[in-house]
Amino acid sequence: MSAMIDEKELAALVKSAVAEALQEQRALVKEIVEEAIEEIALSRAIDEGMQSVPAKREEVFAILEGAQ
């Protein structure tokens, strides 16, 4: 029996191990993906805000007071 594993066998073993880990840690993977999506959305919102005209303090407070 040889202790050497060829590249295809190694790839299959790694693929199987990763798939098994993902299934066992499904909640963790879901949380990581959700956080990544939130970070992307926040980054896009910041970029969009940097391109817009700054709001005046009075306008912001008028909107906030109207929401109450």
VEXDOBA-928048 format. One record per residue (C-alpha): x, y, z; residue number from 1. Coordinates in Angstrom, 3 decimals, always signed. Each point is the difference from the previous one (the first is absolute). Layout:
! residues N
+----------+----------+----------+-----+
!        X !        Y !        Z ! seq !
+----------+----------+----------+-----+
!        X !        Y !        Z ! NUM !
...
+----------+----------+----------+-----+
***
This chain:
! residues 68
+----------+----------+----------+-----+
!        X !        Y !        Z ! seq !
+----------+----------+----------+-----+
!   +0.000 !   +0.000 !   +0.000 !   1 !
!   +1.404 !   +3.368 !   -0.981 !   2 !
!   +0.022 !   +3.005 !   +2.331 !   3 !
!   +0.011 !   +2.303 !   -3.009 !   4 !
!   -3.269 !   +1.554 !   -1.154 !   5 !
!   -0.341 !   +1.330 !   -3.494 !   6 !
!   -1.355 !   +3.469 !   -0.678 !   7 !
!   -3.495 !   -1.199 !   -0.983 !   8 !
!   -0.385 !   -2.063 !   +3.177 !   9 !
!   +1.176 !   +2.912 !   +2.130 !  10 !
!   -2.419 !   +2.392 !   -1.725 !  11 !
!   -2.874 !   -2.439 !   +0.590 !  12 !
!   +0.924 !   -0.378 !   +3.676 !  13 !
!   +0.228 !   +3.748 !   +0.528 !  14 !
!   -3.281 !   +0.583 !   -1.834 !  15 !
!   -1.716 !   -2.620 !   +2.129 !  16 !
!   +1.432 !   +1.417 !   +3.236 !  17 !
!   -1.073 !   +3.557 !   -0.868 !  18 !
!   -3.509 !   -1.135 !   -0.964 !  19 !
!   -0.337 !   -1.933 !   +3.253 !  20 !
!   +1.249 !   +2.961 !   +2.068 !  21 !
!   -2.429 !   +2.358 !   -1.742 !  22 !
!   -2.919 !   -2.323 !   +0.709 !  23 !
!   +0.960 !   -0.421 !   +3.638 !  24 !
!   +0.518 !   +3.744 !   +0.496 !  25 !
!   -2.933 !   +1.205 !   -2.109 !  26 !
!   -1.078 !   +2.681 !   +2.506 !  27 !
!   +3.529 !   +1.394 !   +0.210 !  28 !
!   +0.328 !   +0.143 !   -3.786 !  29 !
!   -3.393 !   +1.728 !   -0.251 !  30 !
!   +1.047 !   +2.585 !   +2.584 !  31 !
!   +3.289 !   +0.672 !   -1.801 !  32 !
!   -1.754 !   +0.466 !   -3.348 !  33 !
!   -2.638 !   +2.285 !   +1.533 !  34 !
!   +2.663 !   +2.156 !   +1.639 !  35 !
!   +1.942 !   +0.233 !   -3.267 !  36 !
!   -3.144 !   +1.135 !   -1.848 !  37 !
!   -0.704 !   +2.611 !   +2.694 !  38 !
!   +3.561 !   +1.311 !   -0.254 !  39 !
!   -0.292 !   +0.287 !   -3.786 !  40 !
!   -3.312 !   +1.870 !   +0.322 !  41 !
!   +1.457 !   +2.350 !   +2.615 !  42 !
!   +3.032 !   +0.678 !   -2.174 !  43 !
!   -2.221 !   +0.805 !   -2.979 !  44 !
!   -2.165 !   +2.302 !   +2.122 !  45 !
!   +3.081 !   +1.837 !   +1.246 !  46 !
!   +1.311 !   +0.372 !   -3.563 !  47 !
!   -3.381 !   +1.310 !   -1.136 !  48 !
!   -0.097 !   +2.430 !   +2.914 !  49 !
!   +3.463 !   +1.295 !   -0.815 !  50 !
!   -1.216 !   +0.873 !   -3.510 !  51 !
!   -3.130 !   +1.839 !   +1.156 !  52 !
!   -0.453 !   +3.578 !   +1.152 !  53 !
!   +0.357 !   +0.342 !   +3.792 !  54 !
!   -3.271 !   +0.492 !   +1.850 !  55 !
!   -0.516 !   +3.001 !   +2.224 !  56 !
!   -0.380 !   -0.628 !   +3.713 !  57 !
!   -3.419 !   +1.620 !   +0.048 !  58 !
!   -1.259 !   -2.251 !   -2.811 !  59 !
!   +1.098 !   -3.121 !   +1.862 !  60 !
!   -1.680 !   +1.048 !   +3.245 !  61 !
!   -3.177 !   +0.992 !   -1.847 !  62 !
!   -0.178 !   -3.482 !   -1.496 !  63 !
!   +0.709 !   -1.676 !   +3.335 !  64 !
!   -2.570 !   +2.091 !   +1.838 !  65 !
!   -2.598 !   -0.737 !   -2.672 !  66 !
!   +0.522 !   -3.742 !   +0.422 !  67 !
!   -1.005 !   +0.047 !   +3.665 !  68 !
+----------+----------+----------+-----+
***
